[in-house]
Amino acid sequence: MKGKTGSLTALPIIETQAGDVSAFVPTNVISITDGQIFLETNLFNAGIRPAVNPGISVSRVGGAATDQDHEKTVRWYPYRSGHSIVNWQRSLSLHPTLTMQHVSSLTTVRK
């Protein structure tokens, strides 16, 4: 349609194999969309709803579309990732332990 402008809205839903977003189809869909929401089974099984992984979910619309709760969750996500890898309560000093407790409370709010 010559001279016409517009946009297309689509919501592609991709199932990954073992959470691998680097496979051919997921990377191609990611490259043509304005962001993605990545859901994880282990978060769902832990009772976190919605089971969104904020570390890999992105939006290209920018900060104007995010609220303070989302920004706090994303900022603390690296600590949450460390929480699942290391048994931190046995070996960390007081400050990191308090930080991890704060992260756990943010996750609890999402449940």
Contacts in CASP RR format, 6 or more apart in sequence:
PFRMAT RR
TARGET T0000
AUTHOR 0000-0000-0000
METHOD contacts of the structure
MODEL  1
MKGKTGSLTALPIIETQAGDVSAFVPTNVISITDGQIFLETNLFNAGIRP
AVNPGISVSRVGGAATDQDHEKTVRWYPYRSGHSIVNWQRSLSLHPTLTM
QHVSSLTTVRK
10 33 0 8 1.000
12 29 0 8 1.000
12 33 0 8 1.000
14 25 0 8 1.000
14 26 0 8 1.000
14 29 0 8 1.000
16 23 0 8 1.000
16 26 0 8 1.000
17 23 0 8 1.000
19 40 0 8 1.000
20 26 0 8 1.000
21 27 0 8 1.000
21 30 0 8 1.000
21 38 0 8 1.000
21 56 0 8 1.000
29 36 0 8 1.000
30 36 0 8 1.000
34 59 0 8 1.000
34 60 0 8 1.000
34 61 0 8 1.000
35 57 0 8 1.000
35 58 0 8 1.000
35 59 0 8 1.000
35 60 0 8 1.000
36 56 0 8 1.000
36 57 0 8 1.000
36 58 0 8 1.000
37 52 0 8 1.000
37 57 0 8 1.000
38 52 0 8 1.000
38 53 0 8 1.000
38 55 0 8 1.000
38 56 0 8 1.000
38 57 0 8 1.000
39 50 0 8 1.000
39 51 0 8 1.000
39 52 0 8 1.000
39 53 0 8 1.000
40 51 0 8 1.000
40 52 0 8 1.000
40 53 0 8 1.000
41 51 0 8 1.000
43 51 0 8 1.000
43 52 0 8 1.000
43 53 0 8 1.000
44 51 0 8 1.000
47 111 0 8 1.000
48 107 0 8 1.000
48 110 0 8 1.000
48 111 0 8 1.000
49 110 0 8 1.000
49 111 0 8 1.000
50 110 0 8 1.000
54 70 0 8 1.000
54 73 0 8 1.000
54 74 0 8 1.000
54 77 0 8 1.000
55 74 0 8 1.000
55 77 0 8 1.000
55 81 0 8 1.000
59 65 0 8 1.000
59 66 0 8 1.000
63 71 0 8 1.000
69 109 0 8 1.000
72 106 0 8 1.000
73 106 0 8 1.000
73 110 0 8 1.000
76 102 0 8 1.000
76 103 0 8 1.000
76 106 0 8 1.000
79 99 0 8 1.000
79 100 0 8 1.000
79 103 0 8 1.000
80 103 0 8 1.000
80 106 0 8 1.000
80 107 0 8 1.000
82 88 0 8 1.000
83 100 0 8 1.000
83 103 0 8 1.000
83 104 0 8 1.000
88 96 0 8 1.000
88 97 0 8 1.000
88 100 0 8 1.000
89 97 0 8 1.000
89 100 0 8 1.000
92 100 0 8 1.000
END
